[in-house]
Amino acid sequence: MIVKKNVLIAGASGMIGGHLLQCCIESPLVDNITLLVRKPISHSSSKIKQLVVENLTDYSRYNVQLQHIDVVYFCIGVYTGAVDRATFSTITIDYPVALGLAMRRQSPKAKFVLLSGAGADRTEKSKMMFAKDKGIAENRLFEIFGADFHSARPGYIYPVVKRQEPNISYSIMRLLYPLIRIFGKKYSIPSDQLAEAIFRLGINGAHQTVFENDELLQLLKNQ
């Protein structure tokens, strides 16, 4: 008998979150999809319901809505340099940790899958803002969920759907992608494959916490 899952996606309007949402819509293993949004988005699937939350650090008003969730996918993020230091920390650390704490109270058996990044530093000593804050977020979520927490650490994410690149460095990386691929599976992953790997982590679970770029690609072969 197939046991269907109820999932929650934070960040479904982003590149990876959008691919992930499609995975969930198409999968017979997913029953209901809750989208955590700040304002409603258009959709056409009967699986979807939307939870509009203005303050992503406060879930005190949404206890009932966060119950009976089996998997949480957190894909909200911000590019380095796009916001000031304090805002970057709020988005990268405070948002996922606040949701994690709320989920652990309301759906204590839920798994939590974080879209992190290559180089996340769990010693919390890195001088690089991205690495330090991602490491802090991973540590706090592991404290909350233990073995029910999984972190996906992709390298360069190649957008399979053409987009307006956020800055010049990403434009250059897109042009260099054929060369990057030559150096192997440790350094890059297509956006749709990353979403599929993250989806499988939540649905199937795993015995390890952290998945680096090559391990995410391996998930697609093993399962």
C-alpha atoms as an extended CHARMM CRD file, in Angstrom:
* protein
*
       223  EXT
         1         1  MET       CA              0.0000000000        0.0000000000        0.0000000000  PROA      1               0.0000000000
         2         2  ILE       CA              1.3340000000        3.4310000000       -0.9360000000  PROA      2               0.0000000000
         3         3  VAL       CA              1.5370000000        5.8030000000        2.0320000000  PROA      3               0.0000000000
         4         4  LYS       CA              1.0620000000        9.2950000000        0.6880000000  PROA      4               0.0000000000
         5         5  LYS       CA              2.7910000000       12.3010000000        2.2450000000  PROA      5               0.0000000000
         6         6  ASN       CA              1.6190000000       15.7600000000        3.1590000000  PROA      6               0.0000000000
         7         7  VAL       CA              4.3690000000       18.2350000000        2.3060000000  PROA      7               0.0000000000
         8         8  LEU       CA              5.0540000000       21.8950000000        2.9730000000  PROA      8               0.0000000000
         9         9  ILE       CA              7.1820000000       23.9680000000        0.6130000000  PROA      9               0.0000000000
        10        10  ALA       CA              8.7210000000       27.2890000000        1.6240000000  PROA      10              0.0000000000
        11        11  GLY       CA             10.0150000000       29.1030000000       -1.4270000000  PROA      11              0.0000000000
        12        12  ALA       CA              7.8980000000       27.5640000000       -4.1920000000  PROA      12              0.0000000000
        13        13  SER       CA              8.1180000000       30.7540000000       -6.2570000000  PROA      13              0.0000000000
        14        14  GLY       CA             11.8940000000       30.4180000000       -6.6170000000  PROA      14              0.0000000000
        15        15  MET       CA             13.8500000000       28.4590000000       -9.2040000000  PROA      15              0.0000000000
        16        16  ILE       CA             14.3940000000       25.2770000000       -7.1690000000  PROA      16              0.0000000000
        17        17  GLY       CA             11.1400000000       25.6000000000       -5.2600000000  PROA      17              0.0000000000
        18        18  GLY       CA              9.2510000000       25.8100000000       -8.5480000000  PROA      18              0.0000000000
        19        19  HSD       CA             10.8130000000       22.6080000000       -9.8520000000  PROA      19              0.0000000000
        20        20  LEU       CA             10.1900000000       20.9670000000       -6.4840000000  PROA      20              0.0000000000
        21        21  LEU       CA              6.5420000000       21.9810000000       -6.5240000000  PROA      21              0.0000000000
        22        22  GLN       CA              6.1420000000       20.3190000000       -9.9170000000  PROA      22              0.0000000000
        23        23  CYS       CA              7.7540000000       17.1360000000       -8.5700000000  PROA      23              0.0000000000
        24        24  CYS       CA              5.2330000000       17.0930000000       -5.7310000000  PROA      24              0.0000000000
        25        25  ILE       CA              2.2580000000       17.7800000000       -7.9890000000  PROA      25              0.0000000000
        26        26  GLU       CA              3.2150000000       14.9550000000      -10.3510000000  PROA      26              0.0000000000
        27        27  SER       CA              4.1380000000       12.3940000000       -7.6910000000  PROA      27              0.0000000000
        28        28  PRO       CA              1.5840000000        9.7590000000       -6.6070000000  PROA      28              0.0000000000
        29        29  LEU       CA              3.4330000000        9.7060000000       -3.2710000000  PROA      29              0.0000000000
        30        30  VAL       CA              2.2550000000       13.2140000000       -2.3680000000  PROA      30              0.0000000000
        31        31  ASP       CA             -1.2770000000       13.7680000000       -1.1220000000  PROA      31              0.0000000000
        32        32  ASN       CA             -1.4300000000       17.4190000000       -0.0670000000  PROA      32              0.0000000000
        33        33  ILE       CA              0.9180000000       20.3540000000       -0.6880000000  PROA      33              0.0000000000
        34        34  THR       CA              0.9820000000       23.3690000000        1.6100000000  PROA      34              0.0000000000
        35        35  LEU       CA              2.7100000000       26.3920000000        0.1150000000  PROA      35              0.0000000000
        36        36  LEU       CA              4.1740000000       28.7970000000        2.6510000000  PROA      36              0.0000000000
        37        37  VAL       CA              3.8030000000       32.2070000000        0.9880000000  PROA      37              0.0000000000
        38        38  ARG       CA              3.7210000000       35.8870000000        1.8800000000  PROA      38              0.0000000000
        39        39  LYS       CA              1.0510000000       36.5430000000       -0.7370000000  PROA      39              0.0000000000
        40        40  PRO       CA             -1.1090000000       34.0840000000       -2.7030000000  PROA      40              0.0000000000
        41        41  ILE       CA              0.2540000000       32.7070000000       -5.9600000000  PROA      41              0.0000000000
        42        42  SER       CA             -1.6770000000       31.3040000000       -8.9110000000  PROA      42              0.0000000000
        43        43  HSD       CA             -1.8760000000       27.5310000000       -9.3120000000  PROA      43              0.0000000000
        44        44  SER       CA             -4.0880000000       24.8900000000      -10.8720000000  PROA      44              0.0000000000
        45        45  SER       CA             -3.5300000000       21.7660000000       -8.7750000000  PROA      45              0.0000000000
        46        46  SER       CA             -6.1650000000       20.4030000000       -6.4150000000  PROA      46              0.0000000000
        47        47  LYS       CA             -3.3400000000       19.1520000000       -4.1870000000  PROA      47              0.0000000000
        48        48  ILE       CA             -2.3120000000       22.6920000000       -3.2600000000  PROA      48              0.0000000000
        49        49  LYS       CA             -3.3920000000       24.8820000000       -0.4000000000  PROA      49              0.0000000000
        50        50  GLN       CA             -1.6670000000       28.1160000000        0.5440000000  PROA      50              0.0000000000
        51        51  LEU       CA             -0.6440000000       29.3540000000        3.9620000000  PROA      51              0.0000000000
        52        52  VAL       CA             -0.1250000000       33.1040000000        3.8370000000  PROA      52              0.0000000000
        53        53  VAL       CA              2.3040000000       34.2400000000        6.5260000000  PROA      53              0.0000000000
        54        54  GLU       CA              3.5650000000       37.8240000000        6.5680000000  PROA      54              0.0000000000
        55        55  ASN       CA              6.1970000000       37.3810000000        9.2870000000  PROA      55              0.0000000000
        56        56  LEU       CA              8.3380000000       34.3220000000        8.5810000000  PROA      56              0.0000000000
        57        57  THR       CA              9.7850000000       34.3590000000       12.0810000000  PROA      57              0.0000000000
        58        58  ASP       CA              6.4270000000       34.0520000000       13.8800000000  PROA      58              0.0000000000
        59        59  TYR       CA              4.0880000000       31.0600000000       13.4580000000  PROA      59              0.0000000000
        60        60  SER       CA              2.1330000000       31.4600000000       16.6900000000  PROA      60              0.0000000000
        61        61  ARG       CA             -1.1320000000       32.0210000000       14.7830000000  PROA      61              0.0000000000
        62        62  TYR       CA             -0.7900000000       28.9580000000       12.5570000000  PROA      62              0.0000000000
        63        63  ASN       CA             -0.6410000000       25.9770000000       14.8870000000  PROA      63              0.0000000000
        64        64  VAL       CA             -3.5070000000       24.0970000000       13.2350000000  PROA      64              0.0000000000
        65        65  GLN       CA             -2.2680000000       24.7420000000        9.6980000000  PROA      65              0.0000000000
        66        66  LEU       CA              1.1370000000       23.2490000000       10.5180000000  PROA      66              0.0000000000
        67        67  GLN       CA             -0.2270000000       19.9810000000       11.8290000000  PROA      67              0.0000000000
        68        68  HSD       CA             -0.1540000000       16.6420000000        9.9580000000  PROA      68              0.0000000000
        69        69  ILE       CA              2.8380000000       17.6130000000        7.7890000000  PROA      69              0.0000000000
        70        70  ASP       CA              5.2340000000       14.7910000000        6.8940000000  PROA      70              0.0000000000
        71        71  VAL       CA              7.9440000000       16.6740000000        5.0030000000  PROA      71              0.0000000000
        72        72  VAL       CA              9.0990000000       20.2950000000        5.0220000000  PROA      72              0.0000000000
        73        73  TYR       CA             11.1360000000       21.6120000000        2.0970000000  PROA      73              0.0000000000
        74        74  PHE       CA             12.8330000000       24.9380000000        2.8110000000  PROA      74              0.0000000000
        75        75  CYS       CA             14.0160000000       26.6080000000       -0.3940000000  PROA      75              0.0000000000
        76        76  ILE       CA             13.9320000000       30.2920000000        0.5710000000  PROA      76              0.0000000000
        77        77  GLY       CA             17.2270000000       32.0130000000        0.0070000000  PROA      77              0.0000000000
        78        78  VAL       CA             18.9180000000       35.2310000000       -1.0510000000  PROA      78              0.0000000000
        79        79  TYR       CA             21.9780000000       35.9460000000       -3.1580000000  PROA      79              0.0000000000
        80        80  THR       CA             25.0750000000       37.2870000000       -1.4270000000  PROA      80              0.0000000000
        81        81  GLY       CA             25.2230000000       41.0380000000       -1.9340000000  PROA      81              0.0000000000
        82        82  ALA       CA             21.5210000000       41.3750000000       -2.6980000000  PROA      82              0.0000000000
        83        83  VAL       CA             20.6550000000       42.5470000000        0.8310000000  PROA      83              0.0000000000
        84        84  ASP       CA             22.4830000000       43.9600000000        3.8520000000  PROA      84              0.0000000000
        85        85  ARG       CA             24.2680000000       41.7310000000        6.3730000000  PROA      85              0.0000000000
        86        86  ALA       CA             21.4580000000       41.6830000000        8.9580000000  PROA      86              0.0000000000
        87        87  THR       CA             18.7800000000       40.8440000000        6.3970000000  PROA      87              0.0000000000
        88        88  PHE       CA             20.9280000000       38.0770000000        4.9170000000  PROA      88              0.0000000000
        89        89  SER       CA             21.2360000000       36.5200000000        8.3750000000  PROA      89              0.0000000000
        90        90  THR       CA             17.5040000000       36.8040000000        9.0030000000  PROA      90              0.0000000000
        91        91  ILE       CA             16.6250000000       35.0700000000        5.7600000000  PROA      91              0.0000000000
        92        92  THR       CA             19.3470000000       32.4280000000        5.9400000000  PROA      92              0.0000000000
        93        93  ILE       CA             19.1630000000       31.5430000000        9.6450000000  PROA      93              0.0000000000
        94        94  ASP       CA             16.1000000000       32.9880000000       11.3580000000  PROA      94              0.0000000000
        95        95  TYR       CA             13.5250000000       32.0050000000        8.7350000000  PROA      95              0.0000000000
        96        96  PRO       CA             14.3190000000       28.2660000000        8.5550000000  PROA      96              0.0000000000
        97        97  VAL       CA             14.9310000000       27.9540000000       12.2900000000  PROA      97              0.0000000000
        98        98  ALA       CA             11.6140000000       29.6370000000       13.1590000000  PROA      98              0.0000000000
        99        99  LEU       CA              9.7640000000       27.3150000000       10.8150000000  PROA      99              0.0000000000
       100       100  GLY       CA             11.6870000000       24.3240000000       12.1460000000  PROA      100             0.0000000000
       101       101  LEU       CA             10.7560000000       25.0790000000       15.7420000000  PROA      101             0.0000000000
       102       102  ALA       CA              7.0910000000       25.5440000000       14.8170000000  PROA      102             0.0000000000
       103       103  MET       CA              7.0230000000       22.3250000000       12.8120000000  PROA      103             0.0000000000
       104       104  ARG       CA              8.6590000000       20.3200000000       15.5740000000  PROA      104             0.0000000000
       105       105  ARG       CA              5.8800000000       21.4260000000       17.9240000000  PROA      105             0.0000000000
       106       106  GLN       CA              2.9600000000       20.8900000000       15.5630000000  PROA      106             0.0000000000
       107       107  SER       CA              4.1890000000       17.9800000000       13.3910000000  PROA      107             0.0000000000
       108       108  PRO       CA              6.8660000000       16.3380000000       15.5470000000  PROA      108             0.0000000000
       109       109  LYS       CA              7.4860000000       13.4550000000       13.1250000000  PROA      109             0.0000000000
       110       110  ALA       CA              8.0970000000       15.6640000000       10.0930000000  PROA      110             0.0000000000
       111       111  LYS       CA             11.3440000000       15.5870000000        8.1350000000  PROA      111             0.0000000000
       112       112  PHE       CA             13.0000000000       18.9140000000        7.3060000000  PROA      112             0.0000000000
       113       113  VAL       CA             15.0270000000       19.3180000000        4.0930000000  PROA      113             0.0000000000
       114       114  LEU       CA             17.0880000000       22.5010000000        3.7360000000  PROA      114             0.0000000000
       115       115  LEU       CA             18.4140000000       23.8890000000        0.4760000000  PROA      115             0.0000000000
       116       116  SER       CA             21.8400000000       24.9050000000        1.7410000000  PROA      116             0.0000000000
       117       117  GLY       CA             24.9810000000       25.3280000000       -0.3510000000  PROA      117             0.0000000000
       118       118  ALA       CA             28.4780000000       24.0570000000       -1.0180000000  PROA      118             0.0000000000
       119       119  GLY       CA             30.9390000000       25.2820000000        1.5780000000  PROA      119             0.0000000000
       120       120  ALA       CA             28.4500000000       25.6120000000        4.4320000000  PROA      120             0.0000000000
       121       121  ASP       CA             30.6620000000       25.7860000000        7.5280000000  PROA      121             0.0000000000
       122       122  ARG       CA             29.3000000000       24.0160000000       10.5900000000  PROA      122             0.0000000000
       123       123  THR       CA             32.2650000000       25.1650000000       12.6740000000  PROA      123             0.0000000000
       124       124  GLU       CA             30.6150000000       28.6200000000       12.3130000000  PROA      124             0.0000000000
       125       125  LYS       CA             34.0610000000       30.2110000000       11.9830000000  PROA      125             0.0000000000
       126       126  SER       CA             34.1750000000       31.0340000000        8.2890000000  PROA      126             0.0000000000
       127       127  LYS       CA             34.8520000000       34.6260000000        7.3020000000  PROA      127             0.0000000000
       128       128  MET       CA             32.5390000000       34.1530000000        4.3320000000  PROA      128             0.0000000000
       129       129  MET       CA             29.0280000000       35.3050000000        5.2240000000  PROA      129             0.0000000000
       130       130  PHE       CA             27.2980000000       32.6590000000        3.1050000000  PROA      130             0.0000000000
       131       131  ALA       CA             29.3420000000       29.7610000000        4.4790000000  PROA      131             0.0000000000
       132       132  LYS       CA             29.0480000000       30.8400000000        8.1050000000  PROA      132             0.0000000000
       133       133  ASP       CA             25.3140000000       31.5400000000        8.0580000000  PROA      133             0.0000000000
       134       134  LYS       CA             24.4530000000       28.3620000000        6.1640000000  PROA      134             0.0000000000
       135       135  GLY       CA             26.5230000000       26.4170000000        8.6850000000  PROA      135             0.0000000000
       136       136  ILE       CA             24.7200000000       28.0400000000       11.5920000000  PROA      136             0.0000000000
       137       137  ALA       CA             21.3410000000       27.2470000000       10.0320000000  PROA      137             0.0000000000
       138       138  GLU       CA             22.3300000000       23.6140000000        9.5130000000  PROA      138             0.0000000000
       139       139  ASN       CA             23.4970000000       23.3060000000       13.1130000000  PROA      139             0.0000000000
       140       140  ARG       CA             20.3510000000       24.8170000000       14.5790000000  PROA      140             0.0000000000
       141       141  LEU       CA             18.0840000000       22.6460000000       12.4520000000  PROA      141             0.0000000000
       142       142  PHE       CA             20.0400000000       19.5140000000       13.3200000000  PROA      142             0.0000000000
       143       143  GLU       CA             19.5810000000       20.3990000000       17.0020000000  PROA      143             0.0000000000
       144       144  ILE       CA             15.8290000000       20.5600000000       16.4050000000  PROA      144             0.0000000000
       145       145  PHE       CA             15.3080000000       17.5510000000       14.1190000000  PROA      145             0.0000000000
       146       146  GLY       CA             18.2940000000       15.2670000000       14.5950000000  PROA      146             0.0000000000
       147       147  ALA       CA             18.1840000000       12.4230000000       12.0680000000  PROA      147             0.0000000000
       148       148  ASP       CA             15.0170000000       13.9060000000       10.5300000000  PROA      148             0.0000000000
       149       149  PHE       CA             17.0430000000       16.8210000000        9.1420000000  PROA      149             0.0000000000
       150       150  HSD       CA             18.7500000000       16.7270000000        5.7450000000  PROA      150             0.0000000000
       151       151  SER       CA             20.8520000000       19.4310000000        4.1270000000  PROA      151             0.0000000000
       152       152  ALA       CA             21.3580000000       19.6810000000        0.3640000000  PROA      152             0.0000000000
       153       153  ARG       CA             24.6240000000       21.4220000000       -0.5620000000  PROA      153             0.0000000000
       154       154  PRO       CA             24.7250000000       22.0290000000       -4.3190000000  PROA      154             0.0000000000
       155       155  GLY       CA             27.6090000000       23.6910000000       -6.0790000000  PROA      155             0.0000000000
       156       156  TYR       CA             26.7830000000       25.8700000000       -9.0650000000  PROA      156             0.0000000000
       157       157  ILE       CA             23.1170000000       25.3770000000       -9.9480000000  PROA      157             0.0000000000
       158       158  TYR       CA             22.6210000000       25.4770000000      -13.6990000000  PROA      158             0.0000000000
       159       159  PRO       CA             19.1920000000       26.9430000000      -14.5820000000  PROA      159             0.0000000000
       160       160  VAL       CA             17.5580000000       24.6170000000      -17.1090000000  PROA      160             0.0000000000
       161       161  VAL       CA             14.9750000000       27.3260000000      -17.7770000000  PROA      161             0.0000000000
       162       162  LYS       CA             16.5960000000       30.5080000000      -19.0520000000  PROA      162             0.0000000000
       163       163  ARG       CA             16.2400000000       33.3840000000      -16.6200000000  PROA      163             0.0000000000
       164       164  GLN       CA             17.4650000000       36.8860000000      -15.9170000000  PROA      164             0.0000000000
       165       165  GLU       CA             20.6730000000       36.1810000000      -14.0120000000  PROA      165             0.0000000000
       166       166  PRO       CA             20.9030000000       37.9570000000      -10.6230000000  PROA      166             0.0000000000
       167       167  ASN       CA             24.3760000000       39.3870000000      -11.2440000000  PROA      167             0.0000000000
       168       168  ILE       CA             27.3340000000       39.3050000000      -13.6220000000  PROA      168             0.0000000000
       169       169  SER       CA             29.0500000000       36.4150000000      -11.8350000000  PROA      169             0.0000000000
       170       170  TYR       CA             26.0680000000       34.1350000000      -12.4690000000  PROA      170             0.0000000000
       171       171  SER       CA             26.0080000000       35.2050000000      -16.1230000000  PROA      171             0.0000000000
       172       172  ILE       CA             29.6500000000       34.1930000000      -16.4080000000  PROA      172             0.0000000000
       173       173  MET       CA             29.0170000000       30.8830000000      -14.6320000000  PROA      173             0.0000000000
       174       174  ARG       CA             26.2210000000       30.0680000000      -17.0560000000  PROA      174             0.0000000000
       175       175  LEU       CA             28.5490000000       30.6720000000      -20.0020000000  PROA      175             0.0000000000
       176       176  LEU       CA             31.2480000000       28.5310000000      -18.3890000000  PROA      176             0.0000000000
       177       177  TYR       CA             28.9000000000       25.6760000000      -17.4710000000  PROA      177             0.0000000000
       178       178  PRO       CA             30.0550000000       23.3220000000      -20.2700000000  PROA      178             0.0000000000
       179       179  LEU       CA             33.6030000000       23.7030000000      -18.9540000000  PROA      179             0.0000000000
       180       180  ILE       CA             32.5330000000       23.3240000000      -15.3140000000  PROA      180             0.0000000000
       181       181  ARG       CA             30.8470000000       20.0130000000      -16.1410000000  PROA      181             0.0000000000
       182       182  ILE       CA             34.1420000000       18.6250000000      -17.4170000000  PROA      182             0.0000000000
       183       183  PHE       CA             35.6080000000       18.7940000000      -13.9160000000  PROA      183             0.0000000000
       184       184  GLY       CA             33.0650000000       16.3330000000      -12.5860000000  PROA      184             0.0000000000
       185       185  LYS       CA             30.0190000000       16.0460000000      -10.3940000000  PROA      185             0.0000000000
       186       186  LYS       CA             31.3580000000       17.8810000000       -7.3510000000  PROA      186             0.0000000000
       187       187  TYR       CA             30.9100000000       21.3440000000       -8.7690000000  PROA      187             0.0000000000
       188       188  SER       CA             27.5620000000       21.7540000000      -10.5260000000  PROA      188             0.0000000000
       189       189  ILE       CA             24.0570000000       20.3790000000      -10.8870000000  PROA      189             0.0000000000
       190       190  PRO       CA             21.1040000000       21.2740000000      -13.1840000000  PROA      190             0.0000000000
       191       191  SER       CA             18.2450000000       22.9670000000      -11.3520000000  PROA      191             0.0000000000
       192       192  ASP       CA             15.6500000000       20.3160000000      -12.1710000000  PROA      192             0.0000000000
       193       193  GLN       CA             17.9240000000       17.4890000000      -11.0270000000  PROA      193             0.0000000000
       194       194  LEU       CA             18.6520000000       19.2970000000       -7.7710000000  PROA      194             0.0000000000
       195       195  ALA       CA             14.9290000000       19.6490000000       -7.1220000000  PROA      195             0.0000000000
       196       196  GLU       CA             14.3590000000       15.9610000000       -7.8550000000  PROA      196             0.0000000000
       197       197  ALA       CA             17.1490000000       14.9770000000       -5.4380000000  PROA      197             0.0000000000
       198       198  ILE       CA             15.7280000000       17.2180000000       -2.7220000000  PROA      198             0.0000000000
       199       199  PHE       CA             12.2750000000       15.7750000000       -3.3290000000  PROA      199             0.0000000000
       200       200  ARG       CA             13.5760000000       12.2210000000       -2.8970000000  PROA      200             0.0000000000
       201       201  LEU       CA             15.4100000000       13.1520000000        0.2890000000  PROA      201             0.0000000000
       202       202  GLY       CA             12.1600000000       14.2520000000        1.8670000000  PROA      202             0.0000000000
       203       203  ILE       CA              9.9950000000       11.4240000000        0.6070000000  PROA      203             0.0000000000
       204       204  ASN       CA             12.4280000000        8.5390000000        1.0510000000  PROA      204             0.0000000000
       205       205  GLY       CA             14.6310000000        9.7850000000        3.8800000000  PROA      205             0.0000000000
       206       206  ALA       CA             18.3130000000        8.9270000000        4.2690000000  PROA      206             0.0000000000
       207       207  HSD       CA             20.8340000000        7.7380000000        6.8270000000  PROA      207             0.0000000000
       208       208  GLN       CA             23.0680000000       10.8070000000        6.5130000000  PROA      208             0.0000000000
       209       209  THR       CA             22.4390000000       14.4670000000        7.2220000000  PROA      209             0.0000000000
       210       210  VAL       CA             24.5380000000       16.3640000000        4.6820000000  PROA      210             0.0000000000
       211       211  PHE       CA             24.5190000000       15.7390000000        0.9260000000  PROA      211             0.0000000000
       212       212  GLU       CA             27.1980000000       17.4170000000       -1.1490000000  PROA      212             0.0000000000
       213       213  ASN       CA             26.7830000000       18.0930000000       -4.8720000000  PROA      213             0.0000000000
       214       214  ASP       CA             28.0210000000       14.6900000000       -6.1010000000  PROA      214             0.0000000000
       215       215  GLU       CA             25.9560000000       12.8660000000       -3.4640000000  PROA      215             0.0000000000
       216       216  LEU       CA             22.8140000000       14.6780000000       -4.6110000000  PROA      216             0.0000000000
       217       217  LEU       CA             23.4270000000       13.4800000000       -8.1580000000  PROA      217             0.0000000000
       218       218  GLN       CA             24.0430000000        9.9710000000       -6.8700000000  PROA      218             0.0000000000
       219       219  LEU       CA             20.6130000000       10.0070000000       -5.2020000000  PROA      219             0.0000000000
       220       220  LEU       CA             19.0650000000       10.1600000000       -8.6550000000  PROA      220             0.0000000000
       221       221  LYS       CA             20.8320000000        6.9470000000       -9.6390000000  PROA      221             0.0000000000
       222       222  ASN       CA             20.2720000000        5.0180000000       -6.4140000000  PROA      222             0.0000000000
       223       223  GLN       CA             16.5540000000        5.5340000000       -5.8740000000  PROA      223             0.0000000000
